Amino acid sequence: MPRSDEAEWWFNAVYAAVQEIPHGKVTSYGHIALLLGRPERPRQVGICLKRLPSFVAGTDHHFHDSNVPWQRVINSKGMISPRGPGGATRQAAALRREGVTVRTGALGELTIDLGIYGWFPSMLPSEEAENSESEEEGDA
């Protein structure tokens, strides 16, 4: 079923924002929603990432799991959200490959220290660049 224009915008905005998370850092679903001006939509961020297409050569998906670092988004408690069989383990492995320490808690939960690995800017780096360019043009 095709997405509405608004839904398509939201999916693309989420994927573009996630692409800005630096290597070796993590942020929360809620923080991505906040950066996009919709702090009430953290679950929708999760839905977008759940529906991120897999990379398949020859397809026309602009965003896919090879160019959107989905593994860098976790819950606000610093835990990898449980998902289907092996999903959380796959995410933990991807983060470990980036040098992120993932610990296993007493109940088997996979956690990341947000004090060390958290990324919580007040705006996306791409917006900062746009704002500084606008300010420079205003000074000219």
GROMACS elastic network, one bead per residue, 0.5 to 0.9 nm:
[ bonds ]
;  ai    aj funct       b0    kb
    2     8     6  0.88848   500
    3     6     6  0.78957   500
    3     7     6  0.57164   500
    3     8     6  0.57497   500
    4     7     6  0.51219   500
    4     8     6  0.60727   500
    4     9     6  0.85066   500
    5     8     6  0.50710   500
    5     9     6  0.60904   500
    5    10     6  0.86243   500
    6     9     6  0.50560   500
    6    10     6  0.62135   500
    6    11     6  0.87482   500
    7    10     6  0.50234   500
    7    11     6  0.62011   500
    7    12     6  0.85694   500
    8    11     6  0.52510   500
    8    12     6  0.61774   500
    8    13     6  0.84897   500
    9    12     6  0.52254   500
    9    13     6  0.59658   500
    9    14     6  0.85820   500
   10    13     6  0.50167   500
   10    14     6  0.61026   500
   10    15     6  0.85738   500
   10    36     6  0.88047   500
   10    44     6  0.88925   500
   10    45     6  0.86684   500
   10    48     6  0.83487   500
   11    14     6  0.52352   500
   11    15     6  0.62361   500
   11    16     6  0.86227   500
   11    44     6  0.89022   500
   11    45     6  0.79974   500
   11    48     6  0.57061   500
   11    49     6  0.84697   500
   11    52     6  0.87414   500
   12    15     6  0.51239   500
   12    16     6  0.60306   500
   12    17     6  0.84908   500
   12    48     6  0.88205   500
   12    63     6  0.76863   500
   13    16     6  0.51426   500
   13    17     6  0.60465   500
   13    18     6  0.85623   500
   13    36     6  0.73477   500
   14    17     6  0.51516   500
   14    18     6  0.61425   500
   14    19     6  0.86460   500
   14    32     6  0.70777   500
   14    33     6  0.78176   500
   14    36     6  0.76458   500
   14    45     6  0.64651   500
   14    48     6  0.71202   500
   14    49     6  0.81271   500
   15    18     6  0.51693   500
   15    19     6  0.62922   500
   15    45     6  0.89770   500
   15    48     6  0.78269   500
   15    49     6  0.76922   500
   15    52     6  0.82292   500
   15    63     6  0.67571   500
   15    64     6  0.85732   500
   15    68     6  0.61680   500
   15    69     6  0.86471   500
   15    70     6  0.83392   500
   16    19     6  0.51407   500
   16    20     6  0.69117   500
   16    63     6  0.82017   500
   16    68     6  0.76042   500
   17    20     6  0.53735   500
   17    21     6  0.72998   500
   17    32     6  0.68772   500
   17    35     6  0.80202   500
   17    36     6  0.78983   500
   17   124     6  0.70643   500
   17   126     6  0.88384   500
   18    21     6  0.55264   500
   18    27     6  0.88993   500
   18    32     6  0.73497   500
   18    68     6  0.63427   500
   18    69     6  0.64462   500
   18    70     6  0.68726   500
   18    72     6  0.77065   500
   18    73     6  0.76661   500
   19    22     6  0.79847   500
   19    67     6  0.72608   500
   19    68     6  0.52210   500
   19    69     6  0.60887   500
   19    70     6  0.83442   500
   20    23     6  0.89964   500
   20    68     6  0.89459   500
   20    69     6  0.88346   500
   20   124     6  0.71570   500
   20   125     6  0.70572   500
   20   126     6  0.78767   500
   21    24     6  0.85994   500
   21    25     6  0.66366   500
   21    26     6  0.69633   500
   21    27     6  0.75345   500
   21    69     6  0.77827   500
   21    72     6  0.71084   500
   21    73     6  0.87281   500
   21   119     6  0.71963   500
   21   124     6  0.87929   500
   22    25     6  0.55785   500
   22    26     6  0.78991   500
   22    72     6  0.86068   500
   22   119     6  0.79149   500
   23    26     6  0.84117   500
   23    69     6  0.85527   500
   23    72     6  0.82520   500
   23    98     6  0.64921   500
   23    99     6  0.87600   500
   24    72     6  0.79814   500
   24    95     6  0.71414   500
   24    96     6  0.85669   500
   24    97     6  0.87186   500
   24    98     6  0.50329   500
   24    99     6  0.58756   500
   24   100     6  0.56813   500
   24   117     6  0.68982   500
   25    72     6  0.65041   500
   25    95     6  0.85862   500
   25    98     6  0.84269   500
   25   100     6  0.72642   500
   25   114     6  0.87654   500
   25   116     6  0.84271   500
   25   118     6  0.57336   500
   25   119     6  0.58848   500
   26    71     6  0.80508   500
   26    73     6  0.56519   500
   26    74     6  0.68815   500
   26    78     6  0.87155   500
   26    95     6  0.87081   500
   26   100     6  0.86672   500
   26   112     6  0.83711   500
   26   114     6  0.75413   500
   26   117     6  0.58832   500
   26   118     6  0.50621   500
   26   119     6  0.56606   500
   26   120     6  0.85815   500
   27    30     6  0.83531   500
   27    31     6  0.65160   500
   27    32     6  0.74153   500
   27    72     6  0.63590   500
   27    73     6  0.51354   500
   27    74     6  0.61918   500
   27    75     6  0.78490   500
   27    76     6  0.78569   500
   27    78     6  0.84325   500
   27   114     6  0.80236   500
   27   117     6  0.82974   500
   27   118     6  0.56151   500
   27   119     6  0.52210   500
   27   120     6  0.64002   500
   28    31     6  0.51053   500
   28    32     6  0.64808   500
   28    33     6  0.86926   500
   28    42     6  0.82279   500
   28    72     6  0.82490   500
   28    73     6  0.52038   500
   28    76     6  0.51951   500
   28    77     6  0.84391   500
   28    78     6  0.77802   500
   28   118     6  0.85022   500
   28   119     6  0.85684   500
   28   120     6  0.84246   500
   29    32     6  0.53476   500
   29    33     6  0.63880   500
   29    34     6  0.87473   500
   29    41     6  0.83961   500
   29    43     6  0.70844   500
   29    44     6  0.84618   500
   29    45     6  0.57683   500
   29    46     6  0.63566   500
   29    73     6  0.60194   500
   29    74     6  0.62929   500
   29    75     6  0.60283   500
   29    76     6  0.72041   500
   30    33     6  0.50101   500
   30    34     6  0.60993   500
   30    35     6  0.86249   500
   30    38     6  0.88937   500
   30    39     6  0.62806   500
   30    40     6  0.77650   500
   30    41     6  0.70618   500
   30    43     6  0.78460   500
   30    45     6  0.77494   500
   30    75     6  0.76764   500
   30    76     6  0.69589   500
   31    35     6  0.60756   500
   31    36     6  0.85308   500
   31    39     6  0.73787   500
   31    42     6  0.76497   500
   31    76     6  0.82373   500
   31   120     6  0.68817   500
   31   121     6  0.87780   500
   32    35     6  0.51045   500
   32    36     6  0.63107   500
   32    37     6  0.88082   500
   32    38     6  0.86740   500
   32    39     6  0.80816   500
   32    41     6  0.89988   500
   32    42     6  0.73728   500
   32    45     6  0.72109   500
   32    73     6  0.84103   500
   32   120     6  0.89235   500
   33    36     6  0.51428   500
   33    37     6  0.64301   500
   33    38     6  0.51083   500
   33    40     6  0.71107   500
   33    41     6  0.56451   500
   33    42     6  0.54175   500
   33    43     6  0.87850   500
   33    44     6  0.82466   500
   33    45     6  0.65646   500
   34    37     6  0.50876   500
   34    38     6  0.53775   500
   34    40     6  0.77972   500
   34    41     6  0.81583   500
   34    42     6  0.82146   500
   34   122     6  0.88801   500
   34   123     6  0.89229   500
   35    38     6  0.74988   500
   35    39     6  0.77132   500
   35   121     6  0.83023   500
   35   122     6  0.71443   500
   35   123     6  0.58066   500
   35   124     6  0.66225   500
   36    39     6  0.76399   500
   36   123     6  0.86542   500
   36   124     6  0.86621   500
   37    40     6  0.88816   500
   38    41     6  0.57114   500
   38    42     6  0.82245   500
   39    42     6  0.67290   500
   40    43     6  0.83845   500
   40    44     6  0.89709   500
   41    44     6  0.52307   500
   41    45     6  0.65950   500
   42    45     6  0.50827   500
   42    46     6  0.65791   500
   42    47     6  0.88473   500
   43    46     6  0.50018   500
   43    47     6  0.62933   500
   43    48     6  0.87308   500
   44    48     6  0.62086   500
   44    49     6  0.86505   500
   45    48     6  0.51594   500
   45    49     6  0.63794   500
   45    50     6  0.86347   500
   46    49     6  0.51404   500
   46    50     6  0.60591   500
   46    51     6  0.86134   500
   46    73     6  0.85475   500
   47    51     6  0.62156   500
   47    52     6  0.86477   500
   48    51     6  0.51468   500
   48    52     6  0.61715   500
   49    53     6  0.87365   500
   49    65     6  0.89370   500
   49    68     6  0.89657   500
   49    70     6  0.62986   500
   49    73     6  0.88107   500
   50    53     6  0.85792   500
   50    70     6  0.88069   500
   51    54     6  0.89839   500
   52    63     6  0.73749   500
   52    64     6  0.57503   500
   52    65     6  0.62795   500
   52    68     6  0.83112   500
   52    70     6  0.82510   500
   53    56     6  0.85538   500
   53    61     6  0.73617   500
   53    63     6  0.72448   500
   53    65     6  0.61882   500
   54    61     6  0.88608   500
   54    63     6  0.88539   500
   54    64     6  0.53185   500
   54    65     6  0.50737   500
   54    66     6  0.73121   500
   55    59     6  0.79387   500
   55    61     6  0.78233   500
   55    63     6  0.84003   500
   55    64     6  0.53074   500
   55    65     6  0.58865   500
   55    66     6  0.59597   500
   55    67     6  0.84697   500
   56    59     6  0.58765   500
   56    60     6  0.88324   500
   56    61     6  0.85116   500
   56    64     6  0.85805   500
   57    60     6  0.85887   500
   59    62     6  0.87707   500
   60    63     6  0.89001   500
   61    64     6  0.64132   500
   62    67     6  0.87258   500
   63    66     6  0.80820   500
   63    67     6  0.63717   500
   63    68     6  0.64664   500
   64    67     6  0.56968   500
   64    68     6  0.59781   500
   65    68     6  0.53682   500
   65    69     6  0.68432   500
   65    70     6  0.69310   500
   66    69     6  0.72419   500
   67    70     6  0.88757   500
   68    71     6  0.86322   500
   69    72     6  0.59094   500
   69    73     6  0.81434   500
   70    73     6  0.59735   500
   70    91     6  0.83002   500
   71    74     6  0.75600   500
   71    80     6  0.89077   500
   71    90     6  0.85617   500
   71    91     6  0.51991   500
   71    92     6  0.76648   500
   71    94     6  0.64656   500
   71    95     6  0.64198   500
   72    91     6  0.82826   500
   72    94     6  0.87400   500
   72    95     6  0.70140   500
   73    80     6  0.81494   500
   74    77     6  0.81533   500
   74    78     6  0.63275   500
   74    79     6  0.59681   500
   74    80     6  0.51031   500
   74    81     6  0.64443   500
   74   112     6  0.86881   500
   75    78     6  0.56126   500
   75    79     6  0.54816   500
   75    80     6  0.62776   500
   75    81     6  0.62583   500
   76    79     6  0.72743   500
   76   114     6  0.88853   500
   77    80     6  0.88116   500
   77   111     6  0.82320   500
   77   112     6  0.87758   500
   77   114     6  0.83263   500
   78   110     6  0.85039   500
   78   111     6  0.55299   500
   78   112     6  0.51737   500
   78   113     6  0.63376   500
   78   114     6  0.59218   500
   78   118     6  0.84663   500
   79    82     6  0.86896   500
   79   109     6  0.69060   500
   79   110     6  0.56294   500
   79   112     6  0.61885   500
   79   113     6  0.88374   500
   80    83     6  0.89381   500
   80    88     6  0.61814   500
   80    89     6  0.88657   500
   80    91     6  0.75609   500
   80    92     6  0.75111   500
   80   109     6  0.74323   500
   80   110     6  0.55815   500
   80   111     6  0.62343   500
   80   112     6  0.78801   500
   81    88     6  0.67205   500
   81   109     6  0.84903   500
   81   110     6  0.81966   500
   82    85     6  0.88401   500
   82    87     6  0.73090   500
   82    88     6  0.56538   500
   82   109     6  0.81207   500
   82   110     6  0.87399   500
   83    86     6  0.76486   500
   83    87     6  0.55506   500
   83    88     6  0.61661   500
   84    87     6  0.55598   500
   84    88     6  0.78256   500
   85    88     6  0.78810   500
   85    89     6  0.85391   500
   86    89     6  0.51421   500
   86    90     6  0.60044   500
   86    91     6  0.86451   500
   87    90     6  0.50872   500
   87    91     6  0.62631   500
   87    92     6  0.86519   500
   88    91     6  0.50481   500
   88    92     6  0.61220   500
   88    93     6  0.85737   500
   88   110     6  0.76807   500
   89    92     6  0.50401   500
   89    93     6  0.61315   500
   89    94     6  0.86317   500
   89   110     6  0.82687   500
   90    93     6  0.51173   500
   90    94     6  0.62440   500
   90    95     6  0.87151   500
   91    94     6  0.51082   500
   91    95     6  0.62595   500
   91    96     6  0.86186   500
   92    95     6  0.51300   500
   92    96     6  0.60996   500
   92    97     6  0.86601   500
   92   100     6  0.86452   500
   92   101     6  0.87810   500
   92   102     6  0.63581   500
   92   110     6  0.73498   500
   92   111     6  0.88545   500
   93    96     6  0.50469   500
   93    97     6  0.62719   500
   93    98     6  0.88463   500
   93   102     6  0.85272   500
   94    97     6  0.52122   500
   94    98     6  0.67462   500
   94   100     6  0.89003   500
   95    98     6  0.51108   500
   95    99     6  0.66255   500
   95   100     6  0.53529   500
   95   101     6  0.76497   500
   95   102     6  0.75207   500
   96   101     6  0.60447   500
   96   102     6  0.66920   500
   97   100     6  0.73188   500
   98   101     6  0.89914   500
  100   112     6  0.75652   500
  100   113     6  0.89499   500
  100   117     6  0.69591   500
  101   111     6  0.84914   500
  101   112     6  0.64294   500
  101   113     6  0.77744   500
  101   117     6  0.84835   500
  102   110     6  0.62750   500
  102   111     6  0.55543   500
  102   112     6  0.51374   500
  102   113     6  0.79727   500
  103   109     6  0.80702   500
  103   110     6  0.55864   500
  103   111     6  0.51815   500
  103   112     6  0.64854   500
  103   113     6  0.86240   500
  104   107     6  0.79299   500
  104   108     6  0.55321   500
  104   109     6  0.55238   500
  104   111     6  0.62821   500
  105   108     6  0.51187   500
  105   109     6  0.50664   500
  105   110     6  0.63047   500
  105   111     6  0.70156   500
  106   109     6  0.72207   500
  111   114     6  0.89917   500
  112   115     6  0.88171   500
  112   116     6  0.83717   500
  112   117     6  0.71987   500
  112   118     6  0.84611   500
  113   116     6  0.55641   500
  113   117     6  0.60659   500
  113   118     6  0.72793   500
  114   117     6  0.50181   500
  114   119     6  0.78491   500
  115   118     6  0.58329   500
  116   119     6  0.89858   500
  120   123     6  0.84883   500
  121   124     6  0.67223   500
  121   125     6  0.81902   500
  123   126     6  0.82725   500
  123   127     6  0.64467   500
  123   128     6  0.67274   500
  124   127     6  0.52506   500
  124   128     6  0.64512   500
  124   129     6  0.88421   500
  125   129     6  0.62735   500
  125   130     6  0.86814   500
  126   129     6  0.51522   500
  126   130     6  0.63000   500
  126   131     6  0.86959   500
  127   131     6  0.60548   500
  127   132     6  0.85528   500
  128   131     6  0.50711   500
  128   132     6  0.61487   500
  128   133     6  0.85621   500
  129   132     6  0.52151   500
  129   133     6  0.61621   500
  129   134     6  0.86212   500
  130   133     6  0.51368   500
  130   134     6  0.61793   500
  130   135     6  0.86543   500
  131   134     6  0.50772   500
  131   135     6  0.61716   500
  131   136     6  0.86162   500
  132   135     6  0.50203   500
  132   136     6  0.61169   500
  132   137     6  0.86049   500
  133   136     6  0.50652   500
  133   137     6  0.62040   500
  133   138     6  0.86084   500
  134   137     6  0.51318   500
  134   138     6  0.62195   500
  134   139     6  0.87784   500
  135   139     6  0.63316   500
  135   140     6  0.88695   500
  136   139     6  0.51101   500
  136   140     6  0.64586   500
  137   140     6  0.52438   500
